[in-house]
């Protein structure tokens, strides 16, 4: 999923991705924020679920508060973008990304 979101992170990578797939969408800073925050939250979930020892001492109240803040920002960005063509392209990339990259 992370690989499918990478082209949406920056305005430099996005045009080549959309052109390669024949999709005429503009870069969206809201979708970029959604992609980046979602990726960060996936990493956080991975850490919380599988790093039982928390050897780096990362998991704690400040870390959890930061994750909640990221989730709030992600949903705010999604609410602004969810009805756009760019949002549809983003969701399609998540669903079909593995097939498109072959």
C-alpha positions as CSV (number, residue, x, y, z in Angstrom):
1,X,0.0,0.0,0.0
2,X,2.8,2.4,0.8
3,X,4.3,1.9,-2.6
4,X,1.0,2.8,-4.2
5,X,0.8,6.0,-2.2
6,X,4.4,7.2,-2.9
7,X,3.5,9.0,-6.2
8,X,1.0,11.1,-4.3
9,X,3.6,12.5,-1.7
10,X,4.9,15.3,-3.8
11,X,4.1,17.4,-6.8
12,X,7.3,16.3,-8.5
13,X,6.4,12.5,-8.6
14,X,2.7,12.9,-9.3
15,X,2.6,14.1,-12.9
16,X,4.7,11.1,-14.2
17,X,2.4,8.7,-12.4
18,X,-0.8,10.2,-13.7
19,X,0.6,10.5,-17.2
20,X,1.8,6.9,-17.2
21,X,-1.7,5.7,-16.3
22,X,-3.5,8.2,-18.7
23,X,-5.3,10.0,-15.9
24,X,-5.7,13.7,-16.1
25,X,-5.7,14.8,-12.5
26,X,-3.9,17.7,-10.8
27,X,-1.7,17.3,-7.8
28,X,-3.6,17.7,-4.6
29,X,-1.8,18.9,-1.4
30,X,-4.7,17.4,0.6
31,X,-4.3,14.0,-1.0
32,X,-0.5,14.3,-0.4
33,X,-1.2,14.9,3.3
34,X,-3.6,11.9,3.4
35,X,-1.0,9.6,1.8
36,X,1.9,10.8,4.0
37,X,0.0,10.7,7.3
38,X,-1.6,7.4,6.5
39,X,1.8,5.9,5.8
40,X,3.1,7.3,9.1
41,X,0.1,5.9,11.0
42,X,0.7,2.5,9.4
43,X,4.2,2.6,10.7
44,X,2.9,3.6,14.1
45,X,0.4,0.8,14.1
46,X,3.1,-1.7,13.2
47,X,5.3,-0.5,16.0
48,X,2.4,-0.7,18.5
49,X,1.3,-4.1,17.4
50,X,4.7,-5.9,17.0
51,X,7.4,-4.1,18.9
52,X,6.5,-5.7,22.2
53,X,9.7,-4.7,24.0
54,X,9.6,-1.1,22.7
55,X,13.4,-1.1,23.0
56,X,13.6,2.5,21.8
57,X,11.1,3.7,24.3
58,X,9.0,5.3,21.7
59,X,5.5,4.2,22.7
60,X,4.0,6.4,25.4
61,X,1.5,9.2,26.0
62,X,3.3,11.8,23.8
63,X,3.6,9.3,21.0
64,X,-0.1,8.3,21.3
65,X,-1.1,12.0,21.4
66,X,1.0,12.6,18.2
67,X,-0.7,9.7,16.5
68,X,-4.2,11.0,17.4
69,X,-3.2,14.5,16.1
70,X,-2.0,12.9,12.8
71,X,-5.3,11.0,12.5
72,X,-7.3,14.2,13.0
73,X,-5.2,16.0,10.3
74,X,-5.6,13.0,8.0
75,X,-9.4,13.0,8.3
76,X,-9.6,16.8,7.9
77,X,-7.5,16.6,4.7
78,X,-9.7,13.7,3.5
79,X,-12.9,15.6,4.2
80,X,-11.6,18.5,2.0
81,X,-10.6,16.2,-0.8
82,X,-12.9,13.2,-0.8
83,X,-15.3,14.4,-3.6
84,X,-12.5,15.2,-6.0
85,X,-11.2,13.3,-9.0
86,X,-7.8,13.3,-7.3
87,X,-9.4,11.4,-4.4
88,X,-10.9,8.8,-6.8
89,X,-7.5,8.4,-8.5
90,X,-5.8,8.0,-5.1
91,X,-8.3,5.3,-4.0
92,X,-8.0,3.5,-7.3
93,X,-4.3,3.5,-6.9
94,X,-4.6,1.8,-3.5
95,X,-6.8,-0.8,-4.9
96,X,-5.1,-1.5,-8.3
97,X,-1.6,-0.2,-7.5
98,X,0.0,-3.6,-7.6
99,X,-1.5,-4.4,-11.0
100,X,-0.6,-1.0,-12.5
101,X,3.1,-1.3,-11.5
102,X,3.5,-4.6,-13.4
